[in-house]
Amino acid sequence: MKMYTYIATVITTNTAFGIATIGSAWAWRWWLQNTNKKISRGALPSAGDVLYAY
């Protein structure tokens, strides 16, 4: 593999991982915010109402 092809592959791979990391962080943030809104509105059971299996 020629050096410039290797460098382009590394840059492309790093870019893909960066985009995936940022995208997953935003998805996680969105999910947390929506879940917190539902909990604050009482749409989800509170932690005290949850029955654990252990």
Steps between C-alpha positions, in 0.01 A plus 500: 500500500635839409551751778239751382242223470579392857469858628169548318370175650602605852341842459180341366491247784561765765233721346250214502571420866475869587165539328371180663617616844342843467182352354462247780570767762224720357260203484579414865450864603165518315382175660601616850327836459179339376506239775556768763208700360276194520609427857443862606149491347427173676464307174745236621501325837731648757798303626305405813225338293732274304507135604843346467555133427778454753 
